[in-house]
Amino acid sequence: MTLLGSVVERVSGKNFDSYMGESSFSILGMVWSSYSPKAGMTMAYVGYRNSKKASSLGIRDLPSNGMLSSVVDLGKFTTMGPVGLEIGWPTVS
């Protein structure tokens, strides 16, 4: 994903998080999804580092970390296949 994310950034001229927000998340109505924490996001996970709770998981500034999302937004993300067909996105079958 890091290589693909870097290609997306180079071609689009935007960072990966911004590009995904504009080109995918907003189209699907995913207002609580991002590849980096946004203001107002409450994280319901607990991370551990060296067997101790960590205050953050140390997400790196590369386009390869996981998507942060709400359950409602993840439901919208799963509809990307049918929506993608309607707007011409390539889909996985």
C-alpha positions as CSV (number, residue, x, y, z in Angstrom):
1,M,0.0,0.0,0.0
2,T,2.9,2.4,0.6
3,L,4.0,2.2,-3.0
4,L,0.4,2.6,-4.3
5,G,-0.2,5.5,-1.8
6,S,2.9,7.2,-3.0
7,V,1.8,6.9,-6.6
8,V,-1.6,8.4,-5.7
9,E,0.1,11.3,-3.9
10,R,2.5,12.0,-6.8
11,V,-0.2,11.8,-9.5
12,S,-2.9,13.7,-7.6
13,G,-0.6,16.3,-6.0
14,K,-2.4,15.7,-2.7
15,N,-1.5,13.7,0.4
16,F,-3.2,10.3,0.5
17,D,-5.6,11.1,3.3
18,S,-6.9,14.2,1.5
19,Y,-7.2,12.4,-1.8
20,M,-9.2,9.5,-0.3
21,G,-11.4,12.0,1.6
22,E,-12.3,13.9,-1.5
23,S,-12.4,11.0,-4.0
24,S,-14.0,8.3,-2.0
25,F,-15.1,9.1,1.5
26,S,-17.1,12.2,0.7
27,I,-18.8,10.5,-2.3
28,L,-19.9,7.6,0.0
29,G,-21.0,10.0,2.8
30,M,-18.3,8.7,5.1
31,V,-17.9,11.7,7.4
32,W,-16.1,9.9,10.2
33,S,-13.4,8.2,8.2
34,S,-9.8,9.2,7.6
35,Y,-6.3,7.8,7.4
36,S,-5.2,10.1,10.2
37,P,-7.1,11.2,13.4
38,K,-9.4,14.1,12.9
39,A,-10.6,16.6,15.4
40,G,-13.7,15.2,17.1
41,M,-12.8,11.6,16.5
42,T,-13.1,9.5,19.6
43,M,-11.0,6.4,19.4
44,A,-12.6,3.3,21.0
45,Y,-9.5,1.2,20.8
46,V,-6.7,0.6,23.3
47,G,-3.2,0.2,22.0
48,Y,-0.3,-1.5,23.8
49,R,3.4,-1.0,23.5
50,N,5.8,-3.2,25.4
51,S,2.9,-4.7,27.4
52,K,1.7,-1.3,28.6
53,K,-1.2,0.8,27.4
54,A,0.0,3.4,24.9
55,S,-1.6,6.8,24.6
56,S,-1.3,6.6,20.9
57,L,-0.4,3.9,18.4
58,G,2.2,6.0,16.7
59,I,0.7,6.1,13.2
60,R,3.4,7.0,10.7
61,D,3.0,9.7,8.1
62,L,3.0,7.2,5.2
63,P,0.0,6.3,3.1
64,S,0.1,2.8,4.5
65,N,-1.6,2.9,7.8
66,G,-5.1,1.7,8.5
67,M,-8.2,3.6,7.9
68,L,-9.9,5.0,11.0
69,S,-13.6,4.9,10.8
70,S,-16.9,4.4,12.5
71,V,-19.1,1.4,12.2
72,V,-21.7,3.3,10.2
73,D,-19.0,4.6,7.8
74,L,-17.6,1.0,7.4
75,G,-21.0,-0.1,6.4
76,K,-21.0,2.6,3.7
77,F,-17.5,1.5,2.6
78,T,-18.8,-2.0,2.0
79,T,-21.2,-0.6,-0.5
80,M,-18.4,0.7,-2.6
81,G,-18.8,-2.2,-5.1
82,P,-22.3,-1.3,-6.3
83,V,-21.7,2.4,-6.0
84,G,-18.5,2.1,-7.9
85,L,-20.3,0.4,-10.8
86,E,-22.7,3.4,-11.0
87,I,-20.0,6.0,-11.1
88,G,-17.5,4.1,-13.2
89,W,-15.0,3.0,-10.4
90,P,-13.2,-0.2,-10.8
91,T,-14.6,-2.8,-8.4
92,V,-13.5,-6.0,-6.9
93,S,-15.6,-9.0,-7.6
